[in-house]
């Protein structure tokens, strides 16, 4: 099965680099793909920006320092389908 995730680890970057890199990667995201981000904290300001810019996302946490954010354009139903297929336990 093909993986449609574009992985981005921003866990070691100082602020504001994580948000800047995430926004930049979203602008380069191919249709049908979603961004999979590993972050050291829950980026609440990013969530508001994503909603304003018409992105859907799913957030998971394995503790206070391990956050996974999956992001795709709201209108990209193919990217959402790929995300759901690759994360069937959700």
Phi, psi and omega in degrees: 000133180287141178267126181255019178266138169255114187272139179218119178256112179246016188294337182255002184274142176283153176296145003264016184303319179304312181295318180299316180293320179297311180299318179296315180296325178296325179290341181257359186293124178292152177301137179091354180251158175233157180266129178249112187248134172253123186229153181275346177213166181284114185274072183305319178299326178297320182301319178295319179295318179300316179297318179296327184262016175063050172243143171262154179206161175228134182243135174229151179223139175248035184128180185289341184244013178226104181236136179241126180237127179248125190229139176209155177298138183304324183273356181270084182295332178293317178297318178297317179298319178295317178301312183295323179294324182276351179228060187296343182282354182277000000 
